[in-house]
Amino acid sequence: MMGYKELPYEVMHPGEFYYELLVTGRIKIDPAKKIKEPVTLQDPCNVIRRAGAAEKFRYFVEQTCENFIDMYPNKEHNFCCNAGGGLAAIAQWATHKAKGNRVKAEQILRTGAKIVITPCHNCNTGIKDVIKYWNLGVKTMFFDEILVKTMVIPEELKAEEEE
């Protein structure tokens, strides 16, 4: 990559970066702004199985959400979102793949969650297709959406109100 034998910077998933921001105190969470609805977490195959980010992702969720209900099985044993590394974005496959992913729909329903946190864009697409096809009545959110809703914004960084 770019001619380097070793990269001069660390490559990490945004969820891992947000974890670092939280544990180092560079970003703080306002307890009054925590997500109140029950949430669950989709474990993205590559980031969890190859990078081992499961505990970092759960730390993030526990810091920003009041009611986290883990799927079972979870972490490296969680059922795939069935997005196929981006294949879910191909329109003619969306319904076919969602129909074949009843196991994921049932897994989400068993949690009772109203929000499925999807740290991966492919998972988000796959899970949205499952939600729509199986009429689950839940929504998806990304880590950055949750962070923006729950973080403390220092006074000096707040936008000025227009009169």
N, CA, C and O of each residue as an XYZ file, in Angstrom:
652
protein
N       0.845     -1.178      0.000
C       0.000      0.000      0.000
C       0.890      1.241      0.000
O       1.663      1.460      0.933
N       0.778      2.026     -1.021
C       1.517      3.272     -1.179
C       3.035      3.071     -1.089
O       3.757      4.035     -0.832
N       3.535      1.859     -1.291
C       4.965      1.616     -1.300
C       5.583      1.400      0.078
O       6.795      1.200      0.166
N       4.814      1.433      1.136
C       5.346      1.215      2.484
C       5.443     -0.274      2.792
O       4.540     -1.043      2.464
N       6.552     -0.679      3.430
C       6.625     -2.040      3.964
C       5.723     -2.136      5.189
O       4.996     -3.112      5.372
N       5.788     -1.112      6.012
C       4.897     -0.999      7.165
C       4.291      0.393      7.129
O       4.989      1.379      6.892
N       2.994      0.467      7.364
C       2.313      1.753      7.309
C       2.766      2.656      8.455
O       2.981      2.176      9.568
N       2.910      3.943      8.200
C       3.323      4.868      9.251
C       2.156      5.319     10.145
O       2.292      6.266     10.919
N       1.024      4.640     10.033
C      -0.140      4.962     10.843
C      -0.902      3.665     11.110
O      -0.731      2.666     10.411
N      -1.745      3.709     12.135
C      -2.534      2.535     12.490
C      -3.860      2.551     11.730
O      -4.524      3.583     11.642
N      -4.228      1.415     11.193
C      -5.517      1.277     10.518
C      -6.485      0.651     11.519
O      -6.203     -0.392     12.110
N      -7.624      1.302     11.696
C      -8.611      0.754     12.623
C     -10.016      1.085     12.154
O     -10.234      2.024     11.389
N     -10.953      0.296     12.627
C     -12.374      0.512     12.352
C     -12.822      1.742     13.142
O     -12.301      1.989     14.229
N     -13.775      2.518     12.621
C     -14.265      3.671     13.387
C     -14.724      3.306     14.806
O     -14.520      4.078     15.742
N     -15.339      2.137     14.961
C     -15.762      1.708     16.303
C     -14.588      1.551     17.256
O     -14.705      1.849     18.445
N     -13.452      1.081     16.736
C     -12.255      0.973     17.563
C     -11.717      2.360     17.911
O     -11.230      2.580     19.020
N     -11.808      3.299     16.956
C     -11.368      4.669     17.194
C     -12.250      5.344     18.245
O     -11.743      6.027     19.135
N     -13.566      5.154     18.144
C     -14.477      5.729     19.133
C     -14.207      5.137     20.513
O     -14.274      5.849     21.515
N     -13.907      3.857     20.571
C     -13.535      3.216     21.834
C     -12.327      3.942     22.434
O     -12.327      4.285     23.616
N     -11.303      4.173     21.615
C     -10.099      4.871     22.095
C     -10.440      6.264     22.603
O      -9.921      6.688     23.636
N     -11.305      6.984     21.893
C     -11.710      8.319     22.334
C     -12.408      8.273     23.692
O     -12.203      9.152     24.528
N     -13.226      7.258     23.906
C     -13.950      7.127     25.175
C     -13.030      6.733     26.322
O     -13.081      7.350     27.386
N     -12.188      5.716     26.127
C     -11.353      5.248     27.243
C     -10.260      6.245     27.610
O      -9.789      6.252     28.748
N      -9.853      7.083     26.669
C      -8.847      8.096     26.982
C      -9.478      9.389     27.499
O      -8.763     10.303     27.910
N     -10.808      9.474     27.484
C     -11.497     10.652     27.990
C     -11.540     11.826     27.031
O     -11.968     12.918     27.405
N     -11.102     11.613     25.796
C     -11.153     12.710     24.823
C     -12.579     13.033     24.416
O     -12.874     14.154     24.001
N     -13.464     12.052     24.534
C     -14.900     12.278     24.355
C     -15.582     11.716     25.589
O     -15.260     10.626     26.062
N     -16.529     12.487     26.096
C     -17.306     12.058     27.263
C     -18.767     11.909     26.854
O     -19.252     12.600     25.958
N     -19.452     11.000     27.523
C     -20.854     10.743     27.252
C     -21.691     11.399     28.342
O     -21.383     11.285     29.528
N     -22.751     12.084     27.930
C     -23.693     12.687     28.867
C     -24.696     11.609     29.271
O     -25.477     11.156     28.435
N     -24.689     11.187     30.544
C     -25.604     10.116     30.970
C     -27.076     10.419     30.655
O     -27.851      9.497     30.400
N     -27.463     11.683     30.671
C     -28.854     12.050     30.381
C     -29.200     11.859     28.903
O     -30.377     11.782     28.549
N     -28.185     11.783     28.043
C     -28.426     11.631     26.601
C     -28.301     10.190     26.112
O     -28.488      9.921     24.925
N     -27.988      9.264     27.015
C     -27.844      7.874     26.584
C     -29.103      7.397     25.864
O     -30.213      7.815     26.192
N     -28.919      6.524     24.886
C     -30.042      5.930     24.144
C     -30.873      5.113     25.129
O     -30.348      4.235     25.813
N     -32.154      5.400     25.198
C     -33.041      4.751     26.175
C     -33.647      3.445     25.655
O     -33.812      2.490     26.415
N     -33.979      3.404     24.355
C     -34.611      2.205     23.795
C     -33.666      1.007     23.913
O     -32.447      1.182     23.927
N     -34.215     -0.200     23.996
C     -33.358     -1.383     23.998
C     -32.623     -1.519     22.662
O     -33.212     -1.364     21.592
N     -31.327     -1.813     22.752
C     -30.493     -1.959     21.561
C     -29.825     -3.320     21.556
O     -29.622     -3.942     22.598
N     -29.490     -3.765     20.356
C     -28.646     -4.935     20.189
C     -27.552     -4.572     19.196
O     -27.590     -3.506     18.582
N     -26.593     -5.448     19.043
C     -25.408     -5.153     18.233
C     -25.157     -6.259     17.229
O     -25.072     -7.431     17.595
N     -25.039     -5.888     15.962
C     -24.618     -6.828     14.928
C     -23.095     -6.875     14.927
O     -22.447     -5.839     14.772
N     -22.524     -8.041     15.093
C     -21.072     -8.211     15.049
C     -20.635     -8.426     13.607
O     -20.893     -9.490     13.044
N     -19.972     -7.430     12.989
C     -19.518     -7.599     11.602
C     -18.438     -8.677     11.507
O     -17.477     -8.674     12.276
N     -18.602     -9.579     10.577
C     -17.724    -10.747     10.460
C     -16.238    -10.402     10.479
O     -15.503    -10.890     11.338
N     -15.790     -9.573      9.551
C     -14.353     -9.323      9.435
C     -13.771     -8.595     10.627
O     -12.701     -8.967     11.110
N     -14.443     -7.573     11.112
C     -13.896     -6.768     12.211
C     -13.871     -7.561     13.506
O     -12.979     -7.372     14.333
N     -14.827     -8.431     13.687
C     -14.877     -9.233     14.911
C     -13.971    -10.449     14.800
O     -13.169    -10.706     15.699
N     -14.087    -11.198     13.712
C     -13.316    -12.436     13.593
C     -11.848    -12.192     13.309
O     -10.997    -12.925     13.813
N     -11.531    -11.189     12.520
C     -10.125    -10.943     12.164
C      -9.445     -9.932     13.072
O      -8.262    -10.069     13.380
N     -10.192     -8.912     13.503
C      -9.569     -7.840     14.285
C      -9.854     -7.946     15.773
O      -9.228     -7.243     16.565
N     -10.784     -8.806     16.175
C     -11.050     -9.001     17.598
C     -11.631     -7.793     18.306
O     -11.277     -7.523     19.454
N     -12.519     -7.059     17.645
C     -13.044     -5.809     18.203
C     -14.310     -5.983     19.045
O     -14.910     -4.987     19.450
N     -14.726     -7.205     19.316
C     -16.006     -7.445     19.992
C     -16.126     -6.714     21.326
O     -17.142     -6.067     21.581
N     -15.127     -6.804     22.165
C     -15.219     -6.180     23.487
C     -15.167     -4.656     23.392
O     -15.827     -3.966     24.169
N     -14.396     -4.131     22.456
C     -14.349     -2.679     22.257
C     -15.716     -2.171     21.810
O     -16.165     -1.125     22.279
N     -16.379     -2.887     20.918
C     -17.701     -2.488     20.442
C     -18.713     -2.530     21.587
O     -19.551     -1.636     21.708
N     -18.639     -3.555     22.420
C     -19.568     -3.667     23.544
C     -19.326     -2.572     24.584
O     -20.269     -2.067     25.194
N     -18.066     -2.213     24.779
C     -17.754     -1.114     25.691
C     -18.426      0.165     25.193
O     -19.060      0.883     25.967
N     -18.285      0.442     23.913
C     -18.904      1.625     23.314
C     -20.416      1.607     23.548
O     -20.990      2.604     23.987
N     -21.050      0.487     23.260
C     -22.504      0.382     23.391
C     -22.920      0.561     24.849
O     -23.893      1.260     25.130
N     -22.202     -0.054     25.769
C     -22.551      0.058     27.185
C     -22.376      1.483     27.706
O     -23.082      1.893     28.628
N     -21.453      2.234     27.135
C     -21.241      3.620     27.553
C     -22.298      4.571     26.998
O     -22.572      5.608     27.602
N     -22.887      4.233     25.868
C     -23.789      5.159     25.176
C     -25.259      4.745     25.207
O     -26.129      5.530     24.829
N     -25.540      3.543     25.648
C     -26.915      3.026     25.633
C     -27.270      2.469     27.012
O     -26.440      1.851     27.678
N     -28.509      2.699     27.425
C     -28.944      2.240     28.748
C     -29.367      0.780     28.779
O     -29.267      0.133     29.821
N     -29.837      0.251     27.659
C     -30.420     -1.089     27.680
C     -29.870     -1.918     26.519
O     -30.499     -2.020     25.466
N     -28.692     -2.509     26.723
C     -28.046     -3.330     25.695
C     -28.402     -4.793     25.925
O     -28.190     -5.334     27.010
N     -28.945     -5.420     24.894
C     -29.301     -6.832     24.936
C     -28.501     -7.523     23.837
O     -28.756     -7.311     22.652
N     -27.549     -8.334     24.223
C     -26.702     -8.996     23.239
C     -27.472    -10.091     22.515
O     -28.313    -10.770     23.103
N     -27.175    -10.251     21.248
C     -27.734    -11.372     20.480
C     -27.069    -12.653     20.961
O     -25.981    -12.630     21.537
N     -27.733    -13.753     20.719
C     -27.115    -15.045     20.993
C     -27.373    -15.942     19.798
O     -28.516    -16.061     19.357
N     -26.341    -16.576     19.264
C     -24.929    -16.431     19.621
C     -24.411    -15.050     19.212
O     -25.044    -14.341     18.429
N     -23.260    -14.688     19.752
C     -22.715    -13.368     19.476
C     -21.205    -13.428     19.246
O     -20.603    -14.500     19.203
N     -20.622    -12.251     19.102
C     -19.196    -12.074     18.838
C     -18.801    -12.881     17.599
O     -19.466    -12.776     16.569
N     -17.741    -13.680     17.674
C     -17.287    -14.399     16.478
C     -18.228    -15.528     16.061
O     -18.045    -16.128     15.001
N     -19.234    -15.819     16.890
C     -20.203    -16.868     16.563
C     -21.548    -16.306     16.111
O     -22.478    -17.065     15.839
N     -21.654    -14.976     16.030
C     -22.914    -14.351     15.618
C     -23.255    -14.771     14.187
O     -22.373    -15.042     13.373
N     -24.546    -14.817     13.909
C     -24.970    -15.125     12.548
C     -24.653    -13.940     11.647
O     -24.770    -12.786     12.057
N     -24.260    -14.231     10.447
C     -23.902    -13.214      9.458
C     -25.126    -12.383      9.090
O     -26.258    -12.864      9.145
N     -24.884    -11.137      8.717
C     -25.963    -10.242      8.268
C     -26.476    -10.652      6.894
O     -27.560    -10.244      6.477
N     -25.682    -11.465      6.193
C     -26.022    -11.979      4.870
C     -25.874    -10.931      3.767
O     -26.474    -11.050      2.699
N     -25.066     -9.905      4.042
C     -24.855     -8.871      3.024
C     -23.762     -9.270      2.040
O     -23.607     -8.625      1.003
N     -23.020    -10.296      2.335
C     -22.049    -10.821      1.386
C     -20.931     -9.868      1.033
O     -20.525     -9.789     -0.126
N     -20.426     -9.139      2.019
C     -19.329     -8.209      1.757
C     -19.712     -7.126      0.759
O     -18.857     -6.626      0.028
N     -20.984     -6.761      0.721
C     -21.445     -5.706     -0.166
C     -22.413     -6.177     -1.229
O     -23.007     -5.353     -1.923
N     -22.588     -7.485     -1.375
C     -23.501     -7.995     -2.410
C     -24.955     -7.618     -2.152
O     -25.767     -7.603     -3.078
N     -25.286     -7.314     -0.899
C     -26.671     -6.944     -0.584
C     -27.072     -5.652     -1.271
O     -28.261     -5.380     -1.439
N     -26.101     -4.862     -1.664
C     -26.408     -3.600     -2.343
C     -26.889     -3.817     -3.767
O     -27.414     -2.895     -4.390
N     -26.718     -5.008     -4.282
C     -27.194     -5.320     -5.628
C     -28.688     -5.605     -5.536
O     -29.100     -6.595     -4.931
N     -29.481     -4.754     -6.124
C     -30.935     -4.754     -5.934
C     -31.598     -6.109     -6.181
O     -32.454     -6.520     -5.398
N     -31.229     -6.797     -7.233
C     -31.940     -8.037     -7.543
C     -31.673     -9.149     -6.528
O     -32.383    -10.155     -6.522
N     -30.668     -8.987     -5.677
C     -30.364     -9.992     -4.667
C     -30.947     -9.660     -3.303
O     -31.032    -10.539     -2.446
N     -31.348     -8.420     -3.080
C     -31.751     -7.973     -1.742
C     -32.870     -8.830     -1.154
O     -32.721     -9.339     -0.043
N     -33.964     -9.003     -1.852
C     -35.088     -9.769     -1.327
C     -34.714    -11.237     -1.155
O     -35.066    -11.865     -0.157
N     -34.005    -11.769     -2.130
C     -33.588    -13.172     -2.060
C     -32.745    -13.425     -0.814
O     -32.981    -14.390     -0.087
N     -31.765    -12.558     -0.568
C     -30.883    -12.734      0.579
C     -31.626    -12.519      1.889
O     -31.404    -13.261      2.845
N     -32.503    -11.523      1.956
C     -33.271    -11.258      3.176
C     -34.212    -12.418      3.487
O     -34.360    -12.810      4.644
N     -34.847    -12.965      2.454
C     -35.758    -14.103      2.643
C     -34.998    -15.296      3.219
O     -35.508    -16.018      4.075
N     -33.792    -15.487      2.744
C     -32.981    -16.602      3.215
C     -32.331    -16.374      4.564
O     -31.639    -17.254      5.077
N     -32.543    -15.205      5.144
C     -31.891    -14.894      6.417
C     -32.896    -14.820      7.564
O     -32.830    -13.926      8.407
N     -33.811    -15.758      7.580
C     -34.787    -15.827      8.669
C     -34.105    -15.998     10.018
O     -34.589    -15.489     11.029
N     -32.982    -16.714     10.040
C     -32.277    -16.931     11.299
C     -31.840    -15.602     11.927
O     -31.871    -15.453     13.148
N     -31.435    -14.642     11.094
C     -31.037    -13.331     11.619
C     -32.262    -12.574     12.106
O     -32.210    -11.922     13.149
N     -33.368    -12.651     11.366
C     -34.604    -11.983     11.789
C     -35.047    -12.520     13.150
O     -35.402    -11.743     14.037
N     -35.029    -13.830     13.318
C     -35.434    -14.433     14.590
C     -34.472    -14.051     15.711
O     -34.890    -13.815     16.845
N     -33.190    -13.994     15.386
C     -32.180    -13.617     16.379
C     -32.422    -12.195     16.875
O     -32.355    -11.938     18.077
N     -32.701    -11.275     15.964
C     -32.984     -9.886     16.337
C     -34.254     -9.819     17.182
O     -34.268     -9.160     18.222
N     -35.313    -10.488     16.751
C     -36.579    -10.467     17.489
C     -36.434    -10.997     18.903
O     -37.041    -10.456     19.828
N     -35.644    -12.042     19.091
C     -35.459    -12.628     20.429
C     -34.876    -11.635     21.425
O     -35.110    -11.763     22.627
N     -34.121    -10.647     20.948
C     -33.530     -9.678     21.871
C     -34.572     -8.706     22.414
O     -34.416     -8.194     23.522
N     -35.625     -8.445     21.655
C     -36.602     -7.432     22.046
C     -36.112     -6.012     21.786
O     -36.770     -5.050     22.182
N     -34.971     -5.870     21.129
C     -34.393     -4.553     20.858
C     -35.230     -3.788     19.848
O     -35.899     -4.381     19.000
N     -35.187     -2.479     19.946
C     -35.847     -1.594     18.986
C     -34.846     -1.000     18.007
O     -35.221     -0.453     16.970
N     -33.545     -1.116     18.356
C     -32.468     -0.594     17.513
C     -31.414     -1.681     17.353
O     -30.990     -2.295     18.332
N     -30.993     -1.917     16.106
C     -29.868     -2.805     15.829
C     -28.695     -1.910     15.444
O     -28.743     -1.213     14.430
N     -27.644     -1.933     16.257
C     -26.456     -1.150     15.954
C     -25.653     -1.928     14.921
O     -25.270     -3.077     15.143
N     -25.407     -1.278     13.789
C     -24.697     -1.909     12.676
C     -23.393     -1.148     12.418
O     -23.410     -0.108     11.759
N     -22.268     -1.650     12.926
C     -20.998     -0.949     12.775
C     -20.422     -0.982     11.362
O     -19.447     -0.287     11.079
N     -21.002     -1.769     10.484
C     -20.478     -1.956      9.132
C     -21.548     -1.527      8.126
O     -22.724     -1.850      8.296
N     -21.146     -0.804      7.083
C     -22.123     -0.354      6.078
C     -22.767     -1.527      5.348
O     -23.954     -1.480      5.029
N     -21.999     -2.572      5.083
C     -22.588     -3.748      4.440
C     -23.607     -4.398      5.365
O     -24.699     -4.764      4.930
N     -23.251     -4.545      6.652
C     -24.204     -5.108      7.620
C     -25.454     -4.251      7.699
O     -26.563     -4.778      7.791
N     -25.287     -2.944      7.665
C     -26.430     -2.046      7.730
C     -27.384     -2.331      6.576
O     -28.596     -2.417      6.774
N     -26.842     -2.474      5.385
C     -27.667     -2.775      4.214
C     -28.355     -4.124      4.376
O     -29.559     -4.240      4.148
N     -27.596     -5.145      4.769
C     -28.155     -6.481      4.936
C     -29.227     -6.536      6.018
O     -30.274     -7.154      5.828
N     -28.964     -5.889      7.157
C     -29.924     -5.890      8.265
C     -31.174     -5.092      7.890
O     -32.285     -5.499      8.229
N     -31.010     -3.967      7.199
C     -32.195     -3.209      6.758
C     -33.068     -4.049      5.839
O     -34.295     -3.991      5.921
N     -32.440     -4.830      4.962
C     -33.215     -5.709      4.077
C     -33.972     -6.758      4.899
O     -35.130     -7.057      4.609
N     -33.324     -7.310      5.915
C     -33.966     -8.302      6.786
C     -35.131     -7.659      7.532
O     -36.216     -8.235      7.605
N     -34.908     -6.472      8.085
C     -35.956     -5.752      8.827
C     -37.166     -5.513      7.932
O     -38.306     -5.744      8.335
N     -36.905     -5.051      6.718
C     -38.000     -4.743      5.785
C     -38.729     -6.019      5.368
O     -39.957     -6.080      5.433
N     -37.979     -7.040      4.939
C     -38.609     -8.258      4.433
C     -39.444     -8.953      5.511
O     -40.558     -9.402      5.239
N     -38.909     -9.044      6.738
C     -39.565     -9.757      7.824
C     -40.428     -8.834      8.689
O     -40.996     -9.274      9.690
N     -40.528     -7.549      8.304
C     -41.378     -6.580      9.009
C     -41.123     -6.609     10.522
O     -42.038     -6.842     11.311
N     -39.875     -6.372     10.908
C     -39.464     -6.516     12.307
C     -39.828     -5.325     13.196
O     -39.892     -5.470     14.416
N     -40.065     -4.163     12.611
C     -40.431     -3.019     13.434
C     -39.288     -2.474     14.278
O     -39.512     -1.932     15.360
N     -38.068     -2.618     13.785
C     -36.896     -2.059     14.453
C     -36.154     -1.181     13.452
O     -36.461     -1.196     12.259
N     -35.186     -0.424     13.934
C     -34.386      0.404     13.040
C     -32.906      0.128     13.281
O     -32.539     -0.517     14.263
N     -32.065      0.618     12.385
C     -30.622      0.475     12.536
C     -30.005      1.830     12.871
O     -30.554      2.884     12.548
N     -28.856      1.770     13.525
C     -28.066      2.969     13.793
C     -26.590      2.607     13.679
O     -26.183      1.486     13.983
N     -25.801      3.575     13.237
C     -24.352      3.435     13.195
C     -23.749      3.992     14.486
O     -24.395      4.759     15.198
N     -22.514      3.604     14.779
C     -21.811      4.126     15.948
C     -21.746      5.651     15.942
O     -21.956      6.287     16.974
N     -21.453      6.241     14.771
C     -21.298      7.700     14.743
C     -22.610      8.408     15.064
O     -22.594      9.464     15.697
N     -23.742      7.854     14.644
C     -25.039      8.444     14.982
C     -25.254      8.432     16.491
O     -25.730      9.408     17.070
N     -24.900      7.327     17.111
C     -25.065      7.194     18.556
C     -24.125      8.156     19.281
O     -24.518      8.809     20.248
N     -22.901      8.237     18.813
C     -21.926      9.119     19.442
C     -22.390     10.575     19.400
O     -22.312     11.283     20.403
N     -22.868     11.013     18.250
C     -23.330     12.398     18.100
C     -24.509     12.684     19.034
O     -24.603     13.780     19.586
N     -25.397     11.724     19.215
C     -26.565     11.919     20.079
C     -26.217     11.934     21.560
O     -26.929     12.555     22.349
N     -25.133     11.262     21.956
C     -24.872     11.051     23.383
C     -23.661     11.791     23.946
O     -23.516     11.878     25.165
N     -22.809     12.314     23.111
C     -21.572     12.918     23.614
C     -21.797     14.306     24.204
O     -22.739     15.018     23.858
N     -20.884     14.656     25.113
C     -20.862     15.994     25.681
C     -20.124     16.890     24.691
O     -19.011     16.579     24.268
N     -20.748     17.993     24.331
C     -20.084     18.952     23.447
C     -19.600     20.111     24.324
O     -20.417     20.816     24.916
N     -18.293     20.312     24.411
C     -17.774     21.415     25.234
C     -18.344     22.751     24.772
O     -18.550     22.970     23.578
N     -18.590     23.626     25.711
C     -19.190     24.938     25.406
C     -18.459     25.663     24.294
O     -19.092     26.247     23.414
N     -17.123     25.634     24.322
C     -16.348     26.374     23.328
C     -16.479     25.802     21.918
O     -16.082     26.450     20.950
N     -17.025     24.609     21.796
C     -17.198     24.001     20.481
C     -18.650     24.022     19.980
O     -18.928     23.625     18.849
N     -19.559     24.483     20.824
C     -20.966     24.544     20.423
C     -21.183     25.654     19.412
O     -20.564     26.715     19.487
N     -22.077     25.391     18.460
C     -22.426     26.392     17.462
C     -23.180     27.529     18.128
O     -23.955     27.324     19.062
N     -22.937     28.718     17.635
C     -23.646     29.874     18.158
C     -25.085     29.841     17.655
O     -25.345     29.486     16.505
N     -25.996     30.209     18.512
C     -27.407     30.226     18.139
C     -27.693     31.469     17.326
O     -27.224     32.558     17.657
N     -28.461     31.310     16.263
C     -28.849     32.451     15.436
C     -30.034     33.151     16.081
O     -30.894     32.513     16.687
N     -30.066     34.445     15.947
C     -31.180     35.216     16.524
C     -32.278     35.436     15.525
O     -33.287     36.065     15.845
